[in-house]
Amino acid sequence: MDREKVSSTYTRDQTGLTKDESAGSLFQPDPLLSAQYFETLHRKTILEPETRLIFAILEDAIHCFQNNLFAQSAKNKRLFREAEEWIVEVGSDWVFSFENICATLGLDAAYVRQGLLRWMIARLEKHRRPLEK
């Protein structure tokens, strides 16, 4: 009997509820206000972790595209080709497509694509000019 009191006291001391009370509380409505619920949805970081991940995917693709334009090794040529194919692909329903990532970040995919392709053409022309002299 003393053991039962000790166990019950210990449970009450740790959680504030006995075993019977804690089991019964599972079936009670949660007194969470809607304002408290929605407050937890708004994170205090500048970019939410998911958005930072999506931004990192876009950043890596642009890095591979720009830094491997004149690649010599097979690996770096492949990185450029894959990034270029990903950027110019239109109408993909893949969740991590260029268009979906831009839309998630609030960017106009066509505008970003056009800017990257203009950058590439300018670099290619600049690279060819010294060779023609």
MODELLER restraints for C-alpha pairs under 7 A, 6 or more apart:
rsr = mdl.restraints
at = mdl.atoms
rsr.add(forms.Gaussian(group=physical.xy_distance, feature=features.Distance(at['CA:8:A'], at['CA:18:A']), mean=6.14, stdev=0.5))
rsr.add(forms.Gaussian(group=physical.xy_distance, feature=features.Distance(at['CA:11:A'], at['CA:17:A']), mean=6.72, stdev=0.5))
rsr.add(forms.Gaussian(group=physical.xy_distance, feature=features.Distance(at['CA:11:A'], at['CA:18:A']), mean=5.70, stdev=0.5))
rsr.add(forms.Gaussian(group=physical.xy_distance, feature=features.Distance(at['CA:12:A'], at['CA:18:A']), mean=5.09, stdev=0.5))
rsr.add(forms.Gaussian(group=physical.xy_distance, feature=features.Distance(at['CA:54:A'], at['CA:101:A']), mean=6.36, stdev=0.5))
rsr.add(forms.Gaussian(group=physical.xy_distance, feature=features.Distance(at['CA:61:A'], at['CA:83:A']), mean=5.39, stdev=0.5))
rsr.add(forms.Gaussian(group=physical.xy_distance, feature=features.Distance(at['CA:64:A'], at['CA:79:A']), mean=5.96, stdev=0.5))
rsr.add(forms.Gaussian(group=physical.xy_distance, feature=features.Distance(at['CA:64:A'], at['CA:80:A']), mean=5.63, stdev=0.5))
rsr.add(forms.Gaussian(group=physical.xy_distance, feature=features.Distance(at['CA:64:A'], at['CA:83:A']), mean=6.30, stdev=0.5))
rsr.add(forms.Gaussian(group=physical.xy_distance, feature=features.Distance(at['CA:65:A'], at['CA:80:A']), mean=4.89, stdev=0.5))
rsr.add(forms.Gaussian(group=physical.xy_distance, feature=features.Distance(at['CA:65:A'], at['CA:83:A']), mean=5.45, stdev=0.5))
rsr.add(forms.Gaussian(group=physical.xy_distance, feature=features.Distance(at['CA:65:A'], at['CA:84:A']), mean=6.20, stdev=0.5))
rsr.add(forms.Gaussian(group=physical.xy_distance, feature=features.Distance(at['CA:68:A'], at['CA:76:A']), mean=5.78, stdev=0.5))
rsr.add(forms.Gaussian(group=physical.xy_distance, feature=features.Distance(at['CA:68:A'], at['CA:77:A']), mean=6.45, stdev=0.5))
rsr.add(forms.Gaussian(group=physical.xy_distance, feature=features.Distance(at['CA:68:A'], at['CA:80:A']), mean=5.29, stdev=0.5))
rsr.add(forms.Gaussian(group=physical.xy_distance, feature=features.Distance(at['CA:69:A'], at['CA:80:A']), mean=6.22, stdev=0.5))
rsr.add(forms.Gaussian(group=physical.xy_distance, feature=features.Distance(at['CA:71:A'], at['CA:77:A']), mean=5.36, stdev=0.5))
rsr.add(forms.Gaussian(group=physical.xy_distance, feature=features.Distance(at['CA:86:A'], at['CA:97:A']), mean=7.00, stdev=0.5))
rsr.add(forms.Gaussian(group=physical.xy_distance, feature=features.Distance(at['CA:86:A'], at['CA:98:A']), mean=6.24, stdev=0.5))
rsr.add(forms.Gaussian(group=physical.xy_distance, feature=features.Distance(at['CA:87:A'], at['CA:98:A']), mean=5.67, stdev=0.5))
rsr.add(forms.Gaussian(group=physical.xy_distance, feature=features.Distance(at['CA:87:A'], at['CA:113:A']), mean=6.35, stdev=0.5))
rsr.add(forms.Gaussian(group=physical.xy_distance, feature=features.Distance(at['CA:88:A'], at['CA:113:A']), mean=6.77, stdev=0.5))
rsr.add(forms.Gaussian(group=physical.xy_distance, feature=features.Distance(at['CA:99:A'], at['CA:109:A']), mean=5.29, stdev=0.5))
rsr.add(forms.Gaussian(group=physical.xy_distance, feature=features.Distance(at['CA:102:A'], at['CA:108:A']), mean=6.31, stdev=0.5))
rsr.add(forms.Gaussian(group=physical.xy_distance, feature=features.Distance(at['CA:102:A'], at['CA:109:A']), mean=5.37, stdev=0.5))
